[in-house]
Amino acid sequence: MAADDRQDVAEALDDDKLDDKSGLDEDRELDYVAPDAPVASLDYGVTDREQAIDEPIEERAERWEPDPLVDALDREADERP
C-alpha cells in the first residue's frame, strides 16, 4: 500500500465524512474537551533529572492517598468472627 493510499484511507475515516456513527459508544461524548489545566505536569519525575533520582519519601507521602478498597477489605476482615 502506497503512502498516498494510506492517506486517502485516513481521510475517508474523518468524522466529518462518516455518515454512520452507530459503531460509537452512545454514552461517550462526541465533543469532549480536554481540561484547561495540565494533568500531572507538576508531579515528580517529569524532568530528566527527577527521573534519574528517586523521589524523596516526604514528597511521595504528601500526595499519597489510601486505597479505599484495601480499607474496606481490612474492615471486613476485622468484622469476621
SEMI-706549 format. One line per 8 residues: number of its first residue (from 1); for each residue y, x, z of N, C-alpha, C, O. Coordinates in steps of 0.02 Angstrom, whole numbers, padded with zeros to 5 digits. Layout:
// SEMI-706549
NUM> Y X Z Y X Z Y X Z Y X Z  ...
// end
This chain:
// SEMI-706549
1> -00058 00042 00000 00000 00000 00000 00062 00045 00000 00069 00088 00043  00105 00034 -00046 00166 00074 -00053 00216 00054 00001 00212 00000 00030  00264 00098 00013 00314 00085 00064 00355 00023 00046 00374 -00016 00090  00369 00013 -00019 00407 -00046 -00040 00368 -00110 -00025 00397 -00160 -00005  00302 -00108 -00034 00261 -00167 -00020 00263 -00185 00054 00268 -00244 00072  00259 -00135 00097 00261 -00148 00169 00329 -00177 00189 00332 -00221 00232  00382 -00153 00158 00449 -00179 00172 00453 -00252 00150 00483 -00294 00185  00425 -00268 00092 00425 -00337 00068 00387 -00383 00116 00409 -00439 00130
9> 00330 -00360 00141 00291 -00400 00188 00330 -00410 00253 00332 -00466 00279  00362 -00358 00277 00400 -00363 00339 00459 -00411 00331 00473 -00451 00376  00493 -00408 00274 00549 -00453 00263 00526 -00525 00256 00562 -00571 00275  00467 -00536 00229 00440 -00604 00221 00425 -00635 00289 00423 -00696 00295  00414 -00594 00340 00397 -00619 00406 00458 -00628 00451 00451 -00648 00509  00518 -00615 00425 00578 -00625 00464 00583 -00698 00486 00562 -00743 00450  00611 -00710 00545 00616 -00778 00573 00653 -00826 00526 00635 -00884 00521  00704 -00801 00493 00742 -00846 00451 00705 -00867 00388 00726 -00913 00352
17> 00649 -00834 00373 00610 -00851 00314 00545 -00886 00331 00508 -00906 00286  00530 -00894 00395 00469 -00928 00415 00484 -01003 00421 00531 -01023 00456  00445 -01044 00388 00453 -01116 00392 00414 -01145 00450 00437 -01191 00483  00353 -01120 00461 00309 -01148 00512 00308 -01103 00573 00281 -01048 00571  00337 -01128 00628 00338 -01090 00690 00287 -01117 00739 00291 -01104 00799  00237 -01154 00714 00188 -01186 00757 00143 -01134 00792 00112 -01150 00843  00138 -01074 00766 00097 -01023 00798 00130 -00993 00859 00097 -00956 00896  00193 -01009 00871 00228 -00981 00928 00213 -01022 00990 00198 -01081 00987
25> 00216 -00989 01046 00206 -01022 01111 00264 -01070 01122 00322 -01049 01119  00249 -01133 01134 00302 -01183 01140 00344 -01174 01202 00402 -01195 01204  00317 -01142 01254 00354 -01132 01316 00403 -01075 01310 00450 -01069 01351  00393 -01032 01261 00436 -00973 01255 00502 -00991 01223 00506 -01030 01175  00554 -00964 01250 00620 -00974 01222 00627 -00932 01159 00613 -00872 01159  00650 -00963 01105 00658 -00926 01043 00723 -00887 01042 00730 -00839 01004  00771 -00908 01082 00836 -00875 01082 00846 -00835 01147 00897 -00843 01180  00797 -00794 01165 00800 -00753 01225 00856 -00703 01219 00865 -00670 01168
33> 00894 -00696 01273 00948 -00647 01275 00933 -00600 01332 00920 -00621 01389  00934 -00536 01318 00920 -00485 01369 00974 -00486 01422 01032 -00502 01408  00957 -00467 01484 01008 -00466 01537 01062 -00415 01523 01050 -00365 01489  01121 -00428 01549 01177 -00383 01538 01169 -00317 01575 01189 -00264 01551  01140 -00320 01634 01131 -00260 01675 01068 -00223 01654 01016 -00255 01646  01071 -00158 01647 01010 -00120 01631 00961 -00124 01689 00981 -00124 01748  00898 -00126 01672 00845 -00132 01722 00814 -00063 01733 00792 -00031 01686  00812 -00042 01795 00780 00020 01816 00812 00083 01788 00782 00137 01791
41> 00872 00079 01761 00903 00139 01735 00929 00185 01790 00942 00244 01778  00937 00157 01850 00961 00198 01905 00905 00219 01952 00917 00252 02002  00843 00199 01936 00786 00218 01977 00773 00293 01973 00795 00327 01926  00737 00318 02021 00720 00389 02022 00669 00403 01967 00625 00363 01953  00676 00460 01935 00628 00481 01884 00651 00468 01813 00612 00477 01766  00713 00448 01804 00739 00434 01737 00757 00499 01701 00745 00505 01641  00786 00546 01737 00807 00609 01706 00749 00659 01705 00701 00651 01743  00755 00708 01663 00704 00760 01659 00696 00797 01725 00640 00813 01746
49> 00752 00811 01758 00750 00847 01822 00712 00806 01874 00671 00833 01911  00727 00741 01877 00693 00699 01926 00619 00692 01911 00578 00685 01957  00600 00693 01848 00530 00689 01830 00492 00752 01849 00431 00750 01861  00527 00808 01852 00495 00872 01867 00479 00880 01941 00434 00917 01959  00516 00844 01985 00504 00850 02057 00487 00781 02085 00508 00730 02058  00451 00779 02139 00432 00716 02171 00493 00682 02201 00541 00715 02222  00490 00617 02203 00543 00578 02234 00541 00586 02310 00487 00583 02340  00598 00597 02341 00599 00603 02414 00572 00539 02445 00587 00483 02423
57> 00532 00546 02498 00499 00489 02529 00550 00440 02558 00537 00380 02560  00608 00465 02580 00660 00421 02607 00685 00373 02553 00695 00313 02567  00695 00398 02492 00719 00354 02437 00665 00304 02417 00679 00246 02402  00603 00327 02416 00548 00283 02397 00541 00227 02449 00529 00170 02432  00548 00245 02513 00540 00196 02567 00596 00144 02565 00586 00086 02584  00656 00163 02543 00712 00117 02539 00699 00059 02491 00721 00003 02504  00666 00072 02436 00655 00020 02386 00585 -00010 02388 00568 -00052 02346  00545 00011 02437 00477 -00015 02443 00478 -00087 02468 00514 -00103 02515
65> 00438 -00129 02436 00431 -00198 02458 00357 -00211 02470 00315 -00192 02428  00340 -00242 02525 00269 -00255 02539 00240 -00305 02489 00275 -00348 02463  00176 -00297 02476 00141 -00342 02430 00122 -00405 02468 00085 -00403 02516  00148 -00463 02447 00134 -00524 02484 00060 -00543 02483 00036 -00574 02530  00024 -00525 02431 -00047 -00541 02428 -00086 -00502 02481 -00130 -00529 02514  -00069 -00439 02489 -00103 -00398 02540 -00088 -00427 02609 -00133 -00431 02652  -00026 -00446 02621 -00008 -00476 02685 -00047 -00540 02698 -00072 -00551 02753  -00053 -00582 02647 -00089 -00645 02655 -00163 -00632 02668 -00194 -00666 02709
73> -00192 -00584 02633 -00262 -00568 02644 -00274 -00539 02714 -00325 -00554 02745  -00227 -00499 02738 -00233 -00472 02806 -00230 -00528 02858 -00269 -00528 02905  -00183 -00576 02849 -00179 -00631 02896 -00242 -00674 02895 -00267 -00696 02947  -00269 -00684 02834 -00331 -00723 02828 -00389 -00688 02862 -00429 -00720 02896  -00393 -00622 02854 -00446 -00585 02886 -00440 -00586 02962 -00490 -00587 02997  -00378 -00585 02988 -00366 -00588 03060 -00386 -00655 03089 -00406 -00659 03147  -00379 -00709 03049 -00393 -00776 03074 -00468 -00792 03074 -00489 -00839 03107  -00507 -00753 03038 -00579 -00766 03037 -00611 -00749 03104 -00591 -00701 03137
81> -00660 -00790 03124 -00693 -00776 03189 -00739 -00716 03186 -00770 -00698 03236
// end
